[in-house]
């Protein structure tokens, strides 16, 4: 879970520039890595509850202006118990966890009489995969794609049917030839 706390002073009636920048950055992270709703939790029943509700509405607008769908923002309240609590903004984010690989020098990989792989077999591969994966949800299902360009597809098919080349013309700089030195 990735969280952002927005401090709200009693009497504060708008977000500051710093908070707006933090929300824009947080919204960018949500759009890139977020899964599920973006939760906006406002304290109620505290010394700053009136200000917090105004700031929460301003924060929702700032998140929406940063590209987060208004419907993706789930607003809720929590009991402040008379205290001055911050507004909490959070979302679920998947992270690949790299395994702890046992060092090979601690293992006797030369003698495996039970015909089983040694303790850390494949561990380096899993470690490297965890380091390379930007969003582990990509391993569970593909990301949404933009619609195909039907106009371009029609053009390519028309060229194909006419027996013409279907790709763009290449310049001389893009052509590859084997050097005379190696022939």
Secondary structure, DSSP 8 states (H G I E B T S, - for coil): -EEEEE---TT--S--HHHHHHHHHHHHHHHHHEEEEEEEEEEESSTTHHHHHHHHHHHHHHHHHTT--GGGEEEEEEE-TTS---EEEEEEE----------GGGS--S--TT----TTTTHHHHHHHHHH-S-THHHHS--------HHHHHHHHHHHHTT---S----GGG-----GGG-
